[in-house]
């Protein structure tokens, strides 16, 4: 038998684990940036690959961490009336937004970017800068991973909000937020 609540919890746990891994990237990014500055201004040494690695980590943090941000409800929301609504009304608005905006946009991103990423993999695209990282194809892959993780989290949010909406309660499927 299909258990929507279990699916929602599994998606949440999966995105939580991804976010825990990705959170370490911010520390690495700061340390590498410090090293770049010290080498550049202290020793007049510069490495393009090291500078690009900060860009790759930055992309990972934002693209792979976005689904977790949605899960914990910390994403940007233009809130004029929403904060004053009860849980059921919020669930209805969130269900509508997920079904008609978030999921279609992320499905579109995934479909449109598929060939873009596939062609990059086909040629094993590398940096155009001399001495850059030979892994631009990996960087582009983060776009697909972003869309996939957002779609998964959108399904989880949809399950959670439908539960609140249909049961007319302010409790959510997964309380481990």
Secondary structure as GFF3:
##gff-version 3
##sequence-region A 1 177
A	DSSP	alpha_helix	4	37	.	.	.	ID=ss1
A	DSSP	pi_helix	38	42	.	.	.	ID=ss2
A	DSSP	alpha_helix	43	43	.	.	.	ID=ss3
A	DSSP	alpha_helix	48	71	.	.	.	ID=ss4
A	DSSP	three_ten_helix	82	84	.	.	.	ID=ss5
A	DSSP	alpha_helix	87	97	.	.	.	ID=ss6
A	DSSP	pi_helix	98	102	.	.	.	ID=ss7
A	DSSP	alpha_helix	103	122	.	.	.	ID=ss8
A	DSSP	alpha_helix	136	167	.	.	.	ID=ss9
###
